[in-house]
Amino acid sequence: MIYIKRLRELLDRKFLKDVELLELEDNEYVIECKFTQPYNAHYNEYKVVVREDDEIKIYKVYLKYR
């Protein structure tokens, strides 16, 4: 399915743009996308909870701080 393929691309890249984080939040496989903490002076860390094949998996992605 296209949605899971695009989701994989974004999660593998880790460092995302604003629009890509929104795309993650709107994906049907994503249960939760939540800010967790500042990663460093330039990026914020987000926890992404994904439902894949009846499993719940947790990933971390990073968004440039503004």
N, CA and C of each residue as an Amber inpcrd file, in Angstrom:
protein
   198
   0.8400000  -1.1870000   0.0000000   0.0000000   0.0000000   0.0000000
   0.8840000   1.2490000   0.0000000   0.4500000   2.2650000  -0.6780000
   1.2400000   3.4860000  -0.8310000   1.4530000   4.1910000   0.5010000
   0.4610000   4.2210000   1.3460000   0.5890000   4.9390000   2.6170000
   1.6950000   4.3740000   3.4950000   1.8000000   3.0530000   3.5510000
   2.8200000   2.4420000   4.4000000   4.2040000   2.6570000   3.8040000
   4.2840000   2.6790000   2.4810000   5.5700000   2.9180000   1.8120000
   6.0750000   4.3240000   2.1200000   5.2100000   5.3040000   2.0120000
   5.5850000   6.6910000   2.3030000   5.9210000   6.8470000   3.7920000
   5.1740000   6.2090000   4.6430000   5.4360000   6.2350000   6.0830000
   6.8360000   5.7000000   6.3700000   7.1970000   4.5970000   5.7510000
   8.5290000   4.0080000   5.9020000   9.6170000   4.9970000   5.4760000
   9.4140000   5.6650000   4.3540000  10.3850000   6.6610000   3.8600000
  10.6310000   7.7480000   4.9020000   9.5650000   8.2660000   5.4520000
   9.6810000   9.3540000   6.4280000  10.3490000   8.8860000   7.7220000
   9.9670000   7.7330000   8.1940000  10.5390000   7.2210000   9.4400000
  12.0150000   6.8630000   9.2780000  12.3940000   6.4020000   8.1210000
  13.7960000   6.0580000   7.8650000  14.6810000   7.3010000   7.7650000
  14.1260000   8.3960000   7.2780000  14.8970000   9.6310000   7.1350000
  15.1630000  10.3130000   8.4640000  14.2220000  10.2540000   9.3760000
  14.3010000  10.8110000  10.7430000  14.2410000  12.3290000  10.8240000
  15.0360000  13.0680000  10.0610000  15.0270000  14.5280000  10.1410000
  14.0410000  15.0490000   9.0900000  12.9270000  15.6040000   9.5810000
  11.8090000  15.9440000   8.7070000  11.5820000  17.4390000   8.6000000
  10.8270000  17.8050000   7.5600000  10.3580000  19.1790000   7.3860000
   8.9710000  19.2850000   8.0270000   8.5020000  20.5040000   8.2280000
   7.1790000  20.7270000   8.8430000   6.0750000  19.9550000   8.1250000
   6.0700000  20.0550000   6.8200000   5.0210000  19.4250000   6.0150000
   5.0710000  17.9050000   6.1550000   6.2570000  17.3620000   6.2580000
   6.4000000  15.9170000   6.3840000   5.9140000  15.4190000   7.7400000
   6.1260000  16.2020000   8.7790000   5.5880000  15.8270000  10.0910000
   4.0620000  15.8280000  10.0520000   3.4870000  16.8000000   9.4010000
   2.0270000  16.8380000   9.2460000   1.5360000  15.6260000   8.4610000
   2.2870000  15.2530000   7.4560000   1.9500000  14.0700000   6.6610000
   1.9700000  12.8040000   7.5370000   2.9480000  12.7260000   8.4240000
   3.0130000  11.6030000   9.3710000   1.7750000  11.5780000  10.2630000
   1.4300000  12.7350000  10.8000000   0.2750000  12.8190000  11.7060000
  -1.0180000  12.3830000  11.0150000  -1.1220000  12.6340000   9.7210000
  -2.3390000  12.3060000   8.9770000  -2.3780000  10.8770000   8.4530000
  -1.2940000  10.1570000   8.5790000  -1.2310000   8.7940000   8.0620000
  -2.1220000   7.8740000   8.8870000  -2.8380000   6.9940000   8.2200000
  -3.7900000   6.1130000   8.9110000  -3.1250000   5.0830000   9.8230000
  -1.8490000   4.8120000   9.6320000  -1.1340000   3.8420000  10.4710000
  -0.5330000   4.4600000  11.7260000  -0.5080000   5.7820000  11.7930000
   0.0770000   6.4660000  12.9430000  -0.9950000   6.6590000  14.0170000
  -0.7100000   6.1380000  15.1970000  -1.6320000   6.2400000  16.3220000
  -1.4050000   7.5520000  17.0630000  -0.1260000   7.9100000  17.2390000
   0.2100000   9.1110000  17.9960000   1.4970000   9.7140000  17.4540000
   1.5400000  11.0310000  17.4300000   2.7380000  11.7710000  17.0550000
   2.8450000  12.9110000  18.0580000   3.8400000  12.8370000  18.9440000
   3.8740000  13.7490000  20.0770000   5.2830000  14.2900000  20.3210000
   5.3770000  15.5950000  20.6050000   6.6480000  16.2140000  20.9740000
   7.1160000  15.6020000  22.2890000   8.3950000  15.2220000  22.3610000
   8.9080000  14.6480000  23.6050000   9.9020000  15.5660000  24.2920000
  10.8900000  16.0850000  23.5430000  11.9100000  16.9260000  24.1620000
  12.7620000  17.5890000  23.0880000  13.4960000  18.6330000  23.4550000
  14.4640000  19.1890000  22.5040000  15.5820000  18.1580000  22.2800000
  15.9620000  17.9650000  21.0350000  17.0240000  17.0080000  20.7130000
  18.3930000  17.6600000  20.8570000  18.4940000  18.8570000  20.3270000
  19.6890000  19.6850000  20.4860000  19.2620000  21.1310000  20.2530000
  20.1880000  22.0260000  20.0150000  19.8400000  23.4410000  19.8460000
  19.0320000  23.7100000  18.5840000  19.0330000  22.7790000  17.6370000
  18.3870000  23.0260000  16.3480000  17.1740000  22.1420000  16.0520000
  17.0230000  21.0390000  16.7760000  15.9520000  20.0960000  16.4660000
  15.1660000  19.6990000  17.7180000  13.8730000  19.4160000  17.5050000
  13.0100000  18.8650000  18.5440000  12.7360000  17.4010000  18.2290000
  12.5970000  16.5940000  19.2640000  12.3410000  15.1690000  19.1000000
  10.8530000  14.8860000  19.2330000  10.3370000  14.0270000  18.3600000
   8.9430000  13.6080000  18.3900000   8.8660000  12.0910000  18.4560000
   7.9480000  11.5970000  19.2670000   7.6960000  10.1560000  19.3560000
   6.5310000   9.8360000  18.4240000   6.7320000   8.8400000  17.5810000
   5.6990000   8.4240000  16.6360000   5.3420000   6.9690000  16.9360000
   4.0840000   6.7430000  17.2550000   3.5940000   5.3980000  17.5480000
   2.8320000   4.9150000  16.3200000   3.2740000   3.7550000  15.8060000
   2.7470000   3.2400000  14.5380000   2.1910000   1.8360000  14.7390000
   1.0850000   1.5660000  14.0650000   0.4900000   0.2240000  14.0620000
   0.8910000  -0.4540000  12.7500000   1.7280000  -1.4970000  12.8640000
   2.1910000  -2.2420000  11.6890000   1.9130000  -3.7190000  11.8940000
   1.1540000  -4.3080000  11.0160000   0.8780000  -5.7500000  11.0720000
   0.5010000  -6.2190000  12.4760000  -0.4600000  -5.5710000  13.0660000
  -0.9560000  -5.9010000  14.4110000   0.0920000  -5.7500000  15.5060000
   1.1240000  -4.9820000  15.2520000   2.1460000  -4.6580000  16.2480000
   2.1800000  -3.1490000  16.4330000   2.4860000  -2.7360000  17.6360000
   2.6680000  -1.3180000  17.9210000   4.1720000  -1.0500000  18.0060000
   4.6560000  -0.1230000  17.1800000   6.0800000   0.2000000  17.1740000
   6.2620000   1.6860000  17.4500000   7.3470000   2.0190000  18.1350000
   7.6370000   3.3990000  18.4930000   8.9020000   3.8520000  17.7770000
   8.8060000   5.0090000  17.1330000   9.9310000   5.5910000  16.4080000
  10.1640000   7.0010000  16.9160000  11.3430000   7.5180000  16.6550000
  11.6620000   8.9130000  16.9630000  12.0250000   9.6190000  15.6670000
  11.4640000  10.8070000  15.4940000  11.8030000  11.6540000  14.3580000
  12.1440000  13.0420000  14.9080000  12.7810000  13.8250000  14.0750000
  13.2740000  15.1370000  14.5210000  12.8370000  16.2150000  13.5500000
  12.4480000  17.3490000  14.1190000  11.9600000  18.4790000  13.3420000
  12.7710000  19.7070000  13.6990000  13.1790000  20.4650000  12.6930000
  13.9840000  21.6410000  12.9270000  13.2330000  22.6470000  13.8050000
  13.8880000  23.1180000  14.8330000  13.3050000  24.0710000  15.7700000
  13.2360000  25.4490000  15.1310000  12.1340000  26.1610000  15.3630000
  11.9720000  27.5180000  14.8110000  11.8660000  28.5030000  15.9260000
